């Protein structure tokens, strides 16, 4: 039994954490380890067992579409018009939400990230309010789908040239 448990731990199939290290009835003198296993009340009080399925099969990712990414496109670039808006859109995929990055640099250094559940996003520029961005500036955008803890690949870069 001991050998089988050790081989399961070595193979990564079983992990165990020792919770108790000293037997309940250990005497302060003599050989306290002589009746080690007789002193513990049960195996459950000694180990915290974690099991996993013993198979070599690797399952498909829950949502492979998320990992592949989406394709973004520039729907409207009204940066030079009175409304000063930029709208990007993308084809939807099965995910929890999308992350949209925007930057004034094509390498996305110092990028800002927003999230949405929609498949289009509008950015407003040229207003003195703090949530608007300077007009007459070129902006770069990219999008990725997120499902749970899995984030997909970034989309192609969409450029909205300033005027």
DRENTI-647853 format. One record per atom (N, C-alpha, C): residue number from 1; residue in three letters; atom name; x, y, z. Coordinates in pm, 1 decimal. Example, Ala and Ser with C-alpha at 12.3 -4.5 7.8 and 13.67 -1.06 7.14 Angstrom:
PT  pos  code  site         X         Y         Z
PT    1   ala     N    1319.0    -569.0     780.0
PT    1   ala    CA    1230.0    -450.0     780.0
PT    1   ala     C    1320.0    -330.0     780.0
PT    2   ser     N    1285.0    -225.0     708.0
PT    2   ser    CA    1367.0    -106.0     714.0
PT    2   ser     C    1290.0       3.0     787.0
***
This chain:
PT  pos  code  site         X         Y         Z
PT    1   unk     N      83.6    -119.5       0.0
PT    1   unk    CA       0.0       0.0       0.0
PT    1   unk     C      87.6     125.1       0.0
PT    2   unk     N     190.0     127.5      86.4
PT    2   unk    CA     279.4     241.9      95.2
PT    2   unk     C     348.2     268.7     -38.7
PT    3   unk     N     393.5     160.9    -103.6
PT    3   unk    CA     462.3     171.9    -231.9
PT    3   unk     C     367.8     225.9    -339.5
PT    4   unk     N     242.9     180.1    -340.4
PT    4   unk    CA     144.1     224.8    -439.4
PT    4   unk     C     114.3     373.6    -421.3
PT    5   unk     N      97.6     419.0    -298.2
PT    5   unk    CA      71.3     560.4    -271.7
PT    5   unk     C     190.4     644.2    -316.1
PT    6   unk     N     312.4     597.3    -285.4
PT    6   unk    CA     432.5     670.7    -325.9
PT    6   unk     C     440.8     680.9    -478.2
PT    7   unk     N     408.3     573.4    -550.3
PT    7   unk    CA     414.3     578.1    -696.4
PT    7   unk     C     305.8     669.8    -753.0
PT    8   unk     N     190.5     675.1    -690.0
PT    8   unk    CA      85.6     766.4    -734.3
PT    8   unk     C     126.9     911.7    -713.5
PT    9   unk     N     191.8     940.0    -601.3
PT    9   unk    CA     239.3    1075.7    -574.1
PT    9   unk     C     348.5    1112.5    -673.4
PT   10   unk     N     443.3    1021.7    -697.1
PT   10   unk    CA     552.5    1046.8    -791.4
PT   10   unk     C     499.2    1072.1    -931.7
PT   11   unk     N     396.2     999.6    -972.5
PT   11   unk    CA     339.2    1015.0   -1106.6
PT   11   unk     C     250.9    1139.4   -1118.3
PT   12   unk     N     228.4    1207.9   -1006.5
PT   12   unk    CA     145.7    1328.2   -1011.3
PT   12   unk     C      -2.7    1299.4   -1011.7
PT   13   unk     N     -41.9    1176.9    -982.2
PT   13   unk    CA    -182.9    1139.3    -982.4
PT   13   unk     C    -246.3    1169.1    -847.4
PT   14   unk     N    -167.2    1164.6    -742.4
PT   14   unk    CA    -216.3    1183.9    -607.2
PT   14   unk     C    -127.8    1285.3    -538.7
PT   15   unk     N    -187.9    1377.3    -467.0
PT   15   unk    CA    -108.1    1467.4    -385.0
PT   15   unk     C    -161.4    1458.6    -243.6
PT   16   unk     N     -74.5    1465.3    -148.5
PT   16   unk    CA    -114.4    1455.1      -9.1
PT   16   unk     C     -44.3    1562.3      71.0
PT   17   unk     N    -116.7    1620.0     164.2
PT   17   unk    CA     -58.7    1718.6     254.4
PT   17   unk     C     -69.3    1663.0     394.7
PT   18   unk     N      41.1    1661.6     467.4
PT   18   unk    CA      38.4    1610.3     604.3
PT   18   unk     C     -25.7    1715.7     692.0
PT   19   unk     N    -128.9    1675.3     766.1
PT   19   unk    CA    -196.9    1767.1     855.8
PT   19   unk     C    -147.0    1746.5     998.4
PT   20   unk     N    -124.2    1621.9    1039.2
PT   20   unk    CA     -73.7    1592.1    1173.3
PT   20   unk     C      60.3    1523.1    1160.3
PT   21   unk     N     157.0    1562.0    1242.3
PT   21   unk    CA     289.2    1502.2    1232.1
PT   21   unk     C     328.8    1425.9    1356.9
PT   22   unk     N     255.3    1442.3    1463.3
PT   22   unk    CA     289.9    1374.6    1588.4
PT   22   unk     C     171.2    1291.3    1632.4
PT   23   unk     N     194.9    1164.4    1669.3
PT   23   unk    CA      83.9    1081.0    1716.0
PT   23   unk     C      23.3    1136.8    1844.2
PT   24   unk     N    -106.5    1116.9    1860.2
PT   24   unk    CA    -178.5    1169.1    1975.4
PT   24   unk     C    -124.8    1112.7    2105.8
PT   25   unk     N     -89.8     985.1    2110.4
PT   25   unk    CA     -47.8     922.2    2235.6
PT   25   unk     C     103.4     907.3    2247.3
PT   26   unk     N     180.6     992.2    2178.6
PT   26   unk    CA     327.0     980.5    2186.3
PT   26   unk     C     374.1    1016.6    2326.7
PT   27   unk     N     457.6     932.3    2380.2
PT   27   unk    CA     511.3     955.4    2515.2
PT   27   unk     C     634.3    1044.1    2505.2
PT   28   unk     N     658.1    1131.5    2603.4
PT   28   unk    CA     773.6    1218.9    2597.3
PT   28   unk     C     906.1    1144.5    2609.9
PT   29   unk     N     905.0    1024.5    2665.9
PT   29   unk    CA    1030.1     949.3    2677.8
PT   29   unk     C    1015.9     816.4    2606.2
PT   30   unk     N    1127.5     750.3    2579.9
PT   30   unk    CA    1123.9     621.7    2511.0
PT   30   unk     C    1114.4     642.9    2361.0
PT   31   unk     N    1053.6     546.5    2290.0
PT   31   unk    CA    1040.4     553.7    2145.2
PT   31   unk     C     897.7     596.9    2110.4
PT   32   unk     N     876.1     727.0    2085.3
PT   32   unk    CA     740.1     771.7    2056.5
PT   32   unk     C     688.0     723.2    1921.8
PT   33   unk     N     774.5     672.5    1832.6
PT   33   unk    CA     732.4     631.3    1700.0
PT   33   unk     C     700.3     482.2    1691.6
PT   34   unk     N     719.0     408.4    1799.1
PT   34   unk    CA     696.9     263.9    1796.6
PT   34   unk     C     555.9     225.9    1756.9
PT   35   unk     N     459.1     297.2    1804.3
PT   35   unk    CA     319.8     264.4    1771.6
PT   35   unk     C     253.9     380.1    1696.5
PT   36   unk     N     328.8     435.1    1604.3
PT   36   unk    CA     284.3     553.0    1530.2
PT   36   unk     C     146.3     536.6    1467.2
PT   37   unk     N     127.3     431.1    1390.0
PT   37   unk    CA       1.0     417.1    1317.8
PT   37   unk     C    -113.5     373.1    1407.9
PT   38   unk     N     -83.9     311.8    1520.2
PT   38   unk    CA    -189.7     272.3    1613.1
PT   38   unk     C    -243.2     393.1    1690.2
PT   39   unk     N    -163.3     500.6    1700.6
PT   39   unk    CA    -205.6     615.9    1779.3
PT   39   unk     C    -299.9     708.9    1704.1
PT   40   unk     N    -289.1     711.7    1572.9
PT   40   unk    CA    -377.2     799.7    1496.7
PT   40   unk     C    -515.8     739.4    1487.2
PT   41   unk     N    -613.7     825.0    1496.9
PT   41   unk    CA    -750.9     776.0    1498.6
PT   41   unk     C    -798.5     731.6    1360.9
PT   42   unk     N    -760.5     801.9    1255.9
PT   42   unk    CA    -801.1     761.1    1121.5
PT   42   unk     C    -709.0     825.0    1018.8
PT   43   unk     N    -706.1     766.7     897.7
PT   43   unk    CA    -625.0     821.9     789.5
PT   43   unk     C    -673.6     961.1     751.7
PT   44   unk     N    -803.6     985.9     762.3
PT   44   unk    CA    -857.8    1115.7     723.8
PT   44   unk     C    -800.2    1228.5     809.2
PT   45   unk     N    -765.1    1198.7     935.5
PT   45   unk    CA    -709.7    1303.5    1020.7
PT   45   unk     C    -562.5    1328.8     989.9
PT   46   unk     N    -501.8    1242.4     909.2
PT   46   unk    CA    -360.1    1256.3     878.2
PT   46   unk     C    -338.5    1325.1     744.7
PT   47   unk     N    -413.1    1285.8     643.3
PT   47   unk    CA    -387.6    1334.6     507.9
PT   47   unk     C    -507.8    1407.9     449.8
PT   48   unk     N    -476.5    1504.0     368.6
PT   48   unk    CA    -576.6    1572.0     287.3
PT   48   unk     C    -554.1    1520.0     146.0
PT   49   unk     N    -645.7    1438.9      94.4
PT   49   unk    CA    -625.9    1371.8     -34.1
PT   49   unk     C    -683.1    1453.9    -147.8
PT   50   unk     N    -609.9    1461.8    -255.5
PT   50   unk    CA    -657.2    1526.2    -378.0
PT   50   unk     C    -637.4    1427.8    -491.7
PT   51   unk     N    -747.0    1388.7    -557.1
PT   51   unk    CA    -740.7    1289.8    -664.4
PT   51   unk     C    -765.8    1357.1    -797.7
PT   52   unk     N    -707.7    1300.2    -901.8
PT   52   unk    CA    -741.2    1341.1   -1037.3
PT   52   unk     C    -759.2    1215.7   -1120.5
PT   53   unk     N    -828.3    1228.1   -1230.6
PT   53   unk    CA    -854.5    1113.1   -1316.1
PT   53   unk     C    -723.6    1057.1   -1368.8
PT   54   unk     N    -709.0     924.2   -1360.3
PT   54   unk    CA    -586.7     857.2   -1403.9
PT   54   unk     C    -600.9     820.2   -1550.8
PT   55   unk     N    -586.9     921.4   -1638.2
PT   55   unk    CA    -591.0     892.9   -1781.4
PT   55   unk     C    -498.4     989.8   -1851.4
PT   56   unk     N    -448.3     949.3   -1963.5
PT   56   unk    CA    -357.2    1033.4   -2038.6
PT   56   unk     C    -429.1    1123.4   -2136.9
PT   57   unk     N    -561.8    1117.9   -2139.1
PT   57   unk    CA    -637.1    1198.3   -2234.3
PT   57   unk     C    -630.7    1345.7   -2197.5
PT   58   unk     N    -612.2    1429.1   -2296.4
PT   58   unk    CA    -615.5    1573.1   -2276.5
PT   58   unk     C    -742.5    1622.8   -2342.4
PT   59   unk     N    -825.1    1690.9   -2264.1
PT   59   unk    CA    -952.4    1736.1   -2319.5
PT   59   unk     C    -932.3    1862.4   -2402.2
PT   60   unk     N   -1025.2    1884.1   -2493.3
PT   60   unk    CA   -1024.0    2004.9   -2575.3
PT   60   unk     C   -1050.6    2124.6   -2485.2
PT   61   unk     N    -998.5    2241.7   -2517.9
PT   61   unk    CA   -1031.9    2359.9   -2439.8
PT   61   unk     C   -1182.2    2384.6   -2444.9
PT   62   unk     N   -1236.1    2441.9   -2337.3
PT   62   unk    CA   -1380.0    2464.3   -2330.8
PT   62   unk     C   -1430.2    2550.9   -2445.4
PT   63   unk     N   -1353.1    2649.1   -2483.8
PT   63   unk    CA   -1397.1    2739.0   -2589.6
PT   63   unk     C   -1280.6    2770.6   -2681.9
PT   64   unk     N   -1255.8    2685.7   -2782.7
PT   64   unk    CA   -1142.4    2708.9   -2871.6
PT   64   unk     C   -1154.1    2838.3   -2950.8
PT   65   unk     N   -1277.9    2888.0   -2972.7
PT   65   unk    CA   -1294.8    3013.5   -3045.8
PT   65   unk     C   -1230.1    3129.7   -2971.9
PT   66   unk     N   -1235.4    3127.2   -2839.3
PT   66   unk    CA   -1177.1    3234.6   -2759.7
PT   66   unk     C   -1026.6    3238.8   -2780.9
PT   67   unk     N    -963.4    3121.9   -2786.4
PT   67   unk    CA    -818.9    3117.2   -2801.3
PT   67   unk     C    -774.1    3162.2   -2939.9
PT   68   unk     N    -857.1    3143.1   -3041.0
PT   68   unk    CA    -820.8    3181.8   -3177.1
PT   68   unk     C    -827.7    3331.9   -3198.7
PT   69   unk     N    -911.8    3401.7   -3127.1
PT   69   unk    CA    -921.5    3546.0   -3141.2
PT   69   unk     C   -1033.2    3589.2   -3233.9
PT   70   unk     N   -1050.1    3720.0   -3243.6
PT   70   unk    CA   -1155.0    3778.9   -3326.1
PT   70   unk     C   -1091.0    3873.6   -3427.3
PT   71   unk     N   -1167.5    3913.0   -3527.6
PT   71   unk    CA   -1119.1    4008.3   -3627.3
PT   71   unk     C   -1195.0    4138.6   -3610.0
PT   72   unk     N   -1122.4    4245.5   -3584.3
PT   72   unk    CA   -1184.4    4375.9   -3561.4
PT   72   unk     C   -1181.3    4458.8   -3688.7
PT   73   unk     N   -1275.2    4551.5   -3698.3
PT   73   unk    CA   -1275.6    4642.6   -3812.9
PT   73   unk     C   -1319.0    4781.3   -3767.4
PT   74   unk     N   -1273.8    4881.0   -3839.4
PT   74   unk    CA   -1309.3    5019.0   -3810.6
PT   74   unk     C   -1441.2    5049.1   -3880.7
PT   75   unk     N   -1545.3    5073.4   -3802.2
PT   75   unk    CA   -1677.4    5101.7   -3858.6
PT   75   unk     C   -1691.2    5249.3   -3892.8
PT   76   unk     N   -1650.4    5334.3   -3799.3
PT   76   unk    CA   -1663.4    5478.7   -3820.7
PT   76   unk     C   -1539.7    5547.5   -3765.7
PT   77   unk     N   -1484.8    5637.6   -3842.5
PT   77   unk    CA   -1378.2    5723.0   -3793.3
PT   77   unk     C   -1423.4    5866.0   -3817.3
PT   78   unk     N   -1491.8    5919.5   -3720.1
PT   78   unk    CA   -1544.6    6055.3   -3730.6
PT   78   unk     C   -1461.2    6150.7   -3645.8
PT   79   unk     N   -1332.9    6118.7   -3633.4
PT   79   unk    CA   -1245.4    6197.9   -3548.2
PT   79   unk     C   -1234.1    6342.2   -3597.6
PT   80   unk     N   -1248.1    6362.2   -3728.1
PT   80   unk    CA   -1236.0    6498.0   -3781.7
PT   80   unk     C   -1371.5    6566.9   -3797.2
PT   81   unk     N   -1478.2    6497.6   -3765.8
PT   81   unk    CA   -1611.5    6557.8   -3776.8
PT   81   unk     C   -1651.2    6620.0   -3643.2
PT   82   unk     N   -1769.0    6674.7   -3642.0
PT   82   unk    CA   -1818.3    6740.3   -3520.6
PT   82   unk     C   -1834.5    6641.5   -3404.2
PT   83   unk     N   -1874.6    6518.9   -3430.9
PT   83   unk    CA   -1899.9    6423.1   -3322.2
PT   83   unk     C   -1772.0    6365.7   -3261.9
PT   84   unk     N   -1662.7    6366.7   -3337.7
PT   84   unk    CA   -1532.5    6319.4   -3288.2
PT   84   unk     C   -1541.0    6179.9   -3225.3
PT   85   unk     N   -1605.2    6087.4   -3293.7
PT   85   unk    CA   -1618.1    5950.9   -3242.6
PT   85   unk     C   -1544.4    5851.8   -3331.2
PT   86   unk     N   -1503.7    5742.9   -3268.8
PT   86   unk    CA   -1442.7    5630.5   -3339.7
PT   86   unk     C   -1519.2    5507.3   -3295.4
PT   87   unk     N   -1568.3    5429.3   -3390.7
PT   87   unk    CA   -1639.8    5307.0   -3355.0
PT   87   unk     C   -1571.8    5188.7   -3421.7
PT   88   unk     N   -1541.9    5087.4   -3340.2
PT   88   unk    CA   -1488.0    4962.9   -3394.4
PT   88   unk     C   -1588.6    4852.7   -3366.9
PT   89   unk     N   -1585.1    4748.8   -3448.2
PT   89   unk    CA   -1674.7    4635.0   -3427.4
PT   89   unk     C   -1601.3    4507.3   -3464.6
PT   90   unk     N   -1659.1    4395.0   -3424.9
PT   90   unk    CA   -1600.3    4264.7   -3451.8
PT   90   unk     C   -1710.6    4161.3   -3451.4
PT   91   unk     N   -1683.1    4047.8   -3512.0
PT   91   unk    CA   -1778.9    3937.9   -3513.9
PT   91   unk     C   -1777.2    3871.1   -3377.3
PT   92   unk     N   -1894.7    3842.0   -3324.7
PT   92   unk    CA   -1904.5    3784.4   -3191.5
PT   92   unk     C   -1861.2    3638.8   -3186.3
PT   93   unk     N   -1824.1    3596.6   -3067.6
PT   93   unk    CA   -1788.3    3458.1   -3040.0
PT   93   unk     C   -1845.7    3421.8   -2903.9
PT   94   unk     N   -1847.8    3295.6   -2868.9
PT   94   unk    CA   -1903.1    3250.4   -2742.1
PT   94   unk     C   -1804.2    3282.8   -2630.1
PT   95   unk     N   -1829.5    3390.9   -2557.0
PT   95   unk    CA   -1738.9    3431.3   -2449.6
PT   95   unk     C   -1816.9    3508.6   -2343.7
PT   96   unk     N   -1748.6    3541.6   -2234.0
PT   96   unk    CA   -1810.8    3619.8   -2126.6
PT   96   unk     C   -1810.9    3769.3   -2158.8
PT   97   unk     N   -1699.7    3817.7   -2212.2
PT   97   unk    CA   -1688.0    3959.0   -2249.1
PT   97   unk     C   -1568.3    3978.1   -2341.7
PT   98   unk     N   -1551.3    4100.5   -2386.8
PT   98   unk    CA   -1438.9    4136.1   -2474.0
PT   98   unk     C   -1354.8    4242.7   -2405.4
PT   99   unk     N   -1225.2    4237.6   -2428.6
PT   99   unk    CA   -1134.7    4343.6   -2384.6
PT   99   unk     C   -1092.4    4422.2   -2508.1
PT  100   unk     N   -1100.2    4553.8   -2498.7
PT  100   unk    CA   -1059.9    4640.9   -2608.3
PT  100   unk     C    -943.1    4724.1   -2558.4
PT  101   unk     N    -833.6    4721.3   -2629.6
PT  101   unk    CA    -719.5    4806.1   -2595.3
PT  101   unk     C    -710.3    4919.2   -2695.5
PT  102   unk     N    -677.6    5037.3   -2646.1
PT  102   unk    CA    -654.2    5152.8   -2732.8
PT  102   unk     C    -524.0    5217.5   -2688.5
PT  103   unk     N    -453.7    5268.4   -2786.2
PT  103   unk    CA    -325.5    5331.7   -2758.2
PT  103   unk     C    -296.4    5434.6   -2866.2
PT  104   unk     N    -210.8    5526.8   -2834.8
PT  104   unk    CA    -163.4    5621.6   -2935.6
PT  104   unk     C     -34.1    5570.8   -2997.6
PT  105   unk     N       7.7    5452.4   -2956.3
PT  105   unk    CA     128.6    5389.6   -3011.1
PT  105   unk     C      92.5    5255.3   -3073.0
PT  106   unk     N     149.4    5224.7   -3186.7
PT  106   unk    CA     116.4    5100.6   -3257.5
PT  106   unk     C     166.7    4976.1   -3185.0
PT  107   unk     N     261.3    4990.3   -3092.6
PT  107   unk    CA     309.4    4874.6   -3016.0
PT  107   unk     C     227.8    4853.2   -2887.8
PT  108   unk     N     124.6    4932.7   -2867.8
PT  108   unk    CA      32.5    4925.9   -2754.4
PT  108   unk     C     101.0    4948.7   -2620.1
PT  109   unk     N     214.1    5017.0   -2622.1
PT  109   unk    CA     274.7    5058.9   -2496.2
PT  109   unk     C     181.9    5164.4   -2436.5
PT  110   unk     N     166.4    5160.0   -2308.2
PT  110   unk    CA      78.3    5254.4   -2238.2
PT  110   unk     C     -65.9    5245.6   -2288.2
PT  111   unk     N    -109.7    5125.8   -2320.4
PT  111   unk    CA    -247.0    5105.6   -2369.4
PT  111   unk     C    -345.5    5110.8   -2253.2
PT  112   unk     N    -465.2    5154.1   -2283.4
PT  112   unk    CA    -574.9    5151.2   -2187.6
PT  112   unk     C    -669.7    5040.7   -2231.2
PT  113   unk     N    -726.4    4969.9   -2133.9
PT  113   unk    CA    -813.7    4856.4   -2163.9
PT  113   unk     C    -954.3    4882.5   -2110.9
PT  114   unk     N   -1053.6    4854.9   -2192.9
PT  114   unk    CA   -1194.7    4862.1   -2154.4
PT  114   unk     C   -1256.2    4724.9   -2177.9
PT  115   unk     N   -1369.5    4699.1   -2114.3
PT  115   unk    CA   -1440.0    4572.7   -2136.6
PT  115   unk     C   -1583.5    4600.8   -2179.9
PT  116   unk     N   -1638.4    4508.2   -2256.0
PT  116   unk    CA   -1777.9    4517.2   -2299.2
PT  116   unk     C   -1828.8    4377.5   -2332.0
PT  117   unk     N   -1959.5    4362.3   -2327.6
PT  117   unk    CA   -2021.5    4236.8   -2371.1
PT  117   unk     C   -2075.1    4250.1   -2513.3
PT  118   unk     N   -2069.5    4371.2   -2568.3
PT  118   unk    CA   -2118.8    4398.1   -2703.4
PT  118   unk     C   -2011.6    4367.2   -2806.6
PT  119   unk     N   -2050.7    4369.5   -2933.8
PT  119   unk    CA   -1954.8    4345.4   -3042.3
PT  119   unk     C   -1921.3    4474.0   -3117.1
PT  120   unk     N   -1942.2    4585.6   -3052.1
PT  120   unk    CA   -1902.5    4715.5   -3106.7
PT  120   unk     C   -1869.9    4806.5   -2989.1
PT  121   unk     N   -1781.8    4899.5   -3013.3
PT  121   unk    CA   -1742.8    4991.1   -2906.9
PT  121   unk     C   -1715.5    5127.7   -2967.4
PT  122   unk     N   -1764.0    5232.6   -2902.7
PT  122   unk    CA   -1746.0    5368.5   -2952.1
PT  122   unk     C   -1657.2    5446.4   -2856.0
PT  123   unk     N   -1557.8    5513.5   -2911.8
PT  123   unk    CA   -1467.8    5599.0   -2834.6
PT  123   unk     C   -1496.8    5742.8   -2871.9
PT  124   unk     N   -1498.9    5827.9   -2771.2
PT  124   unk    CA   -1527.6    5969.5   -2792.7
PT  124   unk     C   -1398.9    6049.4   -2773.6
PT  125   unk     N   -1372.9    6140.2   -2863.9
PT  125   unk    CA   -1251.6    6221.4   -2856.0
PT  125   unk     C   -1286.9    6369.1   -2860.9
PT  126   unk     N   -1192.3    6452.5   -2821.4
PT  126   unk    CA   -1205.1    6595.8   -2842.3
PT  126   unk     C   -1293.0    6671.6   -2746.1
PT  127   unk     N   -1317.0    6621.5   -2627.7
PT  127   unk    CA   -1397.6    6692.4   -2529.9
PT  127   unk     C   -1311.4    6719.6   -2407.1
PT  128   unk     N   -1339.2    6823.6   -2334.2
PT  128   unk    CA   -1259.0    6851.1   -2215.1
PT  128   unk     C   -1287.2    6755.8   -2099.3
PT  129   unk     N   -1393.1    6676.6   -2107.5
PT  129   unk    CA   -1423.6    6585.8   -1996.8
PT  129   unk     C   -1317.8    6476.1   -1986.4
PT  130   unk     N   -1293.0    6422.9   -1866.6
PT  130   unk    CA   -1182.4    6328.6   -1845.8
PT  130   unk     C   -1197.7    6194.3   -1916.4
PT  131   unk     N   -1317.6    6154.9   -1958.2
PT  131   unk    CA   -1332.9    6024.9   -2024.0
PT  131   unk     C   -1322.7    6035.1   -2175.6
PT  132   unk     N   -1294.2    6151.1   -2226.7
PT  132   unk    CA   -1273.9    6169.1   -2370.4
PT  132   unk     C   -1124.8    6181.1   -2398.1
PT  133   unk     N   -1086.4    6151.7   -2519.5
PT  133   unk    CA    -945.3    6147.8   -2556.8
PT  133   unk     C    -916.5    6257.8   -2657.9
PT  134   unk     N    -793.8    6305.6   -2664.7
PT  134   unk    CA    -761.4    6416.6   -2755.4
PT  134   unk     C    -797.8    6385.7   -2900.6
PT  135   unk     N    -854.2    6483.8   -2966.4
PT  135   unk    CA    -883.0    6471.8   -3109.9
PT  135   unk     C    -753.8    6497.4   -3185.9
PT  136   unk     N    -758.6    6478.2   -3314.8
PT  136   unk    CA    -643.5    6502.5   -3403.0
PT  136   unk     C    -527.4    6408.6   -3370.3
PT  137   unk     N    -555.2    6297.7   -3311.5
PT  137   unk    CA    -454.0    6199.6   -3271.0
PT  137   unk     C    -485.5    6067.4   -3339.9
PT  138   unk     N    -384.2    5993.6   -3383.7
PT  138   unk    CA    -406.7    5860.1   -3439.4
PT  138   unk     C    -418.1    5761.1   -3324.4
PT  139   unk     N    -520.6    5675.3   -3331.7
PT  139   unk    CA    -543.6    5574.7   -3227.9
PT  139   unk     C    -533.2    5435.1   -3288.1
PT  140   unk     N    -484.9    5342.8   -3206.6
PT  140   unk    CA    -472.2    5201.9   -3245.1
PT  140   unk     C    -558.8    5120.8   -3149.5
PT  141   unk     N    -631.6    5023.8   -3205.5
PT  141   unk    CA    -723.0    4941.7   -3127.0
PT  141   unk     C    -699.3    4794.5   -3156.0
PT  142   unk     N    -727.3    4711.8   -3056.5
PT  142   unk    CA    -731.1    4566.8   -3075.5
PT  142   unk     C    -827.8    4509.4   -2973.3
PT  143   unk     N    -881.2    4391.6   -3005.0
PT  143   unk    CA    -987.1    4330.2   -2925.0
PT  143   unk     C    -951.8    4184.6   -2900.4
PT  144   unk     N    -994.6    4131.8   -2785.6
PT  144   unk    CA    -985.1    3987.6   -2762.2
PT  144   unk     C   -1103.6    3942.2   -2678.8
PT  145   unk     N   -1142.0    3817.4   -2700.8
PT  145   unk    CA   -1252.7    3756.9   -2627.5
PT  145   unk     C   -1198.5    3695.1   -2499.3
PT  146   unk     N   -1281.2    3697.9   -2393.5
PT  146   unk    CA   -1243.5    3639.9   -2265.1
PT  146   unk     C   -1357.8    3551.2   -2217.5
PT  147   unk     N   -1324.1    3426.2   -2183.3
PT  147   unk    CA   -1421.4    3332.1   -2127.5
PT  147   unk     C   -1361.6    3275.7   -1999.5
PT  148   unk     N   -1422.0    3308.9   -1887.1
PT  148   unk    CA   -1367.2    3264.8   -1759.1
PT  148   unk     C   -1228.2    3323.4   -1739.3
PT  149   unk     N   -1130.0    3236.7   -1713.4
PT  149   unk    CA    -991.6    3280.1   -1696.0
PT  149   unk     C    -912.7    3275.6   -1826.2
PT  150   unk     N    -977.8    3238.2   -1935.6
PT  150   unk    CA    -907.5    3223.2   -2063.0
PT  150   unk     C    -929.1    3346.0   -2150.6
PT  151   unk     N    -818.8    3409.4   -2186.6
PT  151   unk    CA    -824.5    3524.0   -2277.8
PT  151   unk     C    -774.5    3478.6   -2413.7
PT  152   unk     N    -846.6    3515.3   -2516.8
PT  152   unk    CA    -807.0    3479.2   -2652.4
PT  152   unk     C    -692.2    3564.3   -2702.5
PT  153   unk     N    -651.7    3536.5   -2823.4
PT  153   unk    CA    -544.8    3614.1   -2886.7
PT  153   unk     C    -598.8    3752.1   -2923.3
PT  154   unk     N    -510.1    3849.6   -2926.2
PT  154   unk    CA    -550.7    3983.4   -2969.0
PT  154   unk     C    -586.2    3981.6   -3117.2
PT  155   unk     N    -682.4    4061.5   -3154.1
PT  155   unk    CA    -723.2    4073.5   -3294.5
PT  155   unk     C    -616.5    4148.4   -3373.5
PT  156   unk     N    -645.2    4162.8   -3500.5
PT  156   unk    CA    -563.5    4251.2   -3583.3
PT  156   unk     C    -570.5    4392.5   -3525.0
PT  157   unk     N    -474.3    4474.4   -3557.0
PT  157   unk    CA    -474.2    4613.6   -3511.4
PT  157   unk     C    -557.8    4697.8   -3606.5
PT  158   unk     N    -646.9    4776.7   -3549.0
PT  158   unk    CA    -730.0    4868.9   -3625.4
PT  158   unk     C    -675.9    5009.2   -3599.6
PT  159   unk     N    -650.5    5082.6   -3706.1
PT  159   unk    CA    -594.8    5217.1   -3694.2
PT  159   unk     C    -699.4    5320.6   -3732.2
PT  160   unk     N    -716.1    5420.0   -3646.0
PT  160   unk    CA    -805.0    5532.8   -3674.8
PT  160   unk     C    -716.0    5656.1   -3685.5
PT  161   unk     N    -681.2    5694.7   -3809.1
PT  161   unk    CA    -588.9    5807.1   -3826.2
PT  161   unk     C    -650.1    5939.3   -3781.3
PT  162   unk     N    -568.9    6019.3   -3715.8
PT  162   unk    CA    -613.3    6153.1   -3675.4
PT  162   unk     C    -618.3    6245.1   -3795.7
PT  163   unk     N    -677.4    6361.7   -3777.7
PT  163   unk    CA    -686.4    6454.5   -3890.3
PT  163   unk     C    -575.9    6557.8   -3886.8
***
